[in-house]
Amino acid sequence: MGTWTLLTAAIALEVVGTVFLRISDGFTKLVPSAIVIVAYSASFVLLSWILRTGVPIGIVYAIWSAFGVTIVTLLGMALFDDKISWVSGLGIVIVILGVVLVELGSTGEASL
């Protein structure tokens, strides 16, 4: 399985874990709580596999966290009626642009 595929799966699992963390109501609901634990655990396993390929940890973590935050924010707005300000939205865009620049600057071109 390719690095991008593993990273996409790790991000998806982290997002699932975070959404179900909200649904678990402070770990008071068994099934959502179990999903949180499984999803986060699987996400970290995938991240560890990616790191074995030699991709720098800073690059992997930056991409994983930036896309995770963005997707969770959008899902929070869609599923839970969360509100964000335009300043928060701009901040998310800047974070994503920063991750792209960090990734490009790591080798002079995209390396994953």
SULSUL-V51725 format. One record per residue. N is the residue number from 1. SS is DSSP state (H for helix, E for strand, C for the rest). PHI is phi in whole degrees, 0 to 359 (* if undefined). Layout:
[[N | SS | PHI] [N | SS | PHI]]
This chain:
[[1 | C | *] [2 | C | 286] [3 | H | 299] [4 | H | 296] [5 | H | 295] [6 | H | 298] [7 | H | 293] [8 | H | 298] [9 | H | 295] [10 | H | 297] [11 | H | 295] [12 | H | 300] [13 | H | 293] [14 | H | 296] [15 | H | 296] [16 | H | 301] [17 | H | 300] [18 | H | 290] [19 | H | 297] [20 | H | 288] [21 | H | 298] [22 | H | 294] [23 | H | 291] [24 | C | 293] [25 | C | 55] [26 | C | 70] [27 | C | 62] [28 | C | 265] [29 | C | 246] [30 | H | 298] [31 | H | 297] [32 | H | 300] [33 | H | 296] [34 | H | 296] [35 | H | 297] [36 | H | 303] [37 | H | 296] [38 | H | 294] [39 | H | 295] [40 | H | 296] [41 | H | 299] [42 | H | 296] [43 | H | 299] [44 | H | 292] [45 | H | 298] [46 | H | 298] [47 | H | 299] [48 | H | 294] [49 | H | 294] [50 | H | 298] [51 | H | 296] [52 | H | 294] [53 | C | 281] [54 | C | 98] [55 | C | 293] [56 | C | 301] [57 | H | 300] [58 | H | 297] [59 | H | 290] [60 | H | 300] [61 | H | 293] [62 | H | 298] [63 | H | 294] [64 | H | 302] [65 | H | 287] [66 | H | 295] [67 | H | 289] [68 | H | 298] [69 | H | 299] [70 | H | 297] [71 | H | 293] [72 | H | 297] [73 | H | 299] [74 | H | 296] [75 | H | 293] [76 | H | 299] [77 | H | 293] [78 | H | 283] [79 | H | 267] [80 | H | 241] [81 | C | 60] [82 | C | 295] [83 | C | 247] [84 | C | 230] [85 | C | 277] [86 | H | 295] [87 | H | 293] [88 | H | 297] [89 | H | 300] [90 | H | 297] [91 | H | 299] [92 | H | 296] [93 | H | 299] [94 | H | 295] [95 | H | 299] [96 | H | 298] [97 | H | 299] [98 | H | 297] [99 | H | 296] [100 | H | 299] [101 | H | 295] [102 | H | 298] [103 | H | 296] [104 | H | 294] [105 | H | 284] [106 | H | 291] [107 | H | 221] [108 | C | 91] [109 | C | 202] [110 | C | 300] [111 | C | 244] [112 | C | 283]]
